[in-house]
Amino acid sequence: MAYEIQEARKSQQLREAEAQQPEARLRAENYARQQELSQIGAGNWVTYICEDCEEKVRLRRNDVVRCRACGHRTLMKTRTNRIVQFEAQ
């Protein structure tokens, strides 16, 4: 009985989604895709250095840009360890 009710709700939601305007449906799909991508990149850390106290700060994608030690809001990205070579003309 509960399974039939769930299936009926799903089919009703699908019909309502199809009845929406195409723009609204695209916005809903884009929002869902952005949420999915933000969950994928949620584990990636980037290290910054606070400009005021020179403390190392690790941030994720949606974290607040603020030093945890002093509260300063200006952070600098750390340099890469790779050798970067450019060809000048």
TAJOQUI-V43436 format. One record per residue. N is the residue number from 1. RES is the residue in one letter. D_LAST is the distance of its C-alpha to the last C-alpha in Angstrom with 2 decimals. Layout:
BEGIN
{{N RES D_LAST} {N RES D_LAST}}
END
This chain:
BEGIN
{{1 M 75.28} {2 A 72.29} {3 Y 70.00} {4 E 71.27} {5 I 70.64} {6 Q 67.04} {7 E 66.45} {8 A 68.02} {9 R 65.77} {10 K 62.65} {11 S 63.68} {12 Q 64.50} {13 Q 61.07} {14 L 59.42} {15 R 61.51} {16 E 60.65} {17 A 56.91} {18 E 57.20} {19 A 59.14} {20 Q 56.43} {21 Q 54.17} {22 P 51.00} {23 E 48.79} {24 A 50.75} {25 R 50.61} {26 L 46.82} {27 R 46.53} {28 A 48.77} {29 E 46.76} {30 N 43.46} {31 Y 45.11} {32 A 46.39} {33 R 42.98} {34 Q 41.38} {35 Q 44.18} {36 E 43.64} {37 L 39.90} {38 S 40.60} {39 Q 43.09} {40 I 40.63} {41 G 38.01} {42 A 40.72} {43 G 40.39} {44 N 36.70} {45 W 36.28} {46 V 33.30} {47 T 33.46} {48 Y 32.85} {49 I 33.62} {50 C 35.91} {51 E 34.58} {52 D 38.09} {53 C 39.69} {54 E 36.71} {55 E 38.73} {56 K 37.05} {57 V 37.91} {58 R 37.73} {59 L 37.76} {60 R 38.23} {61 R 37.19} {62 N 40.04} {63 D 40.89} {64 V 41.30} {65 V 38.36} {66 R 40.42} {67 C 40.72} {68 R 43.88} {69 A 44.63} {70 C 44.43} {71 G 43.96} {72 H 40.76} {73 R 38.67} {74 T 35.16} {75 L 33.52} {76 M 30.05} {77 K 28.51} {78 T 28.22} {79 R 25.00} {80 T 24.37} {81 N 25.26} {82 R 22.63} {83 I 19.61} {84 V 16.58} {85 Q 13.21} {86 F 9.84} {87 E 6.72} {88 A 3.77} {89 Q 0.00}}
END
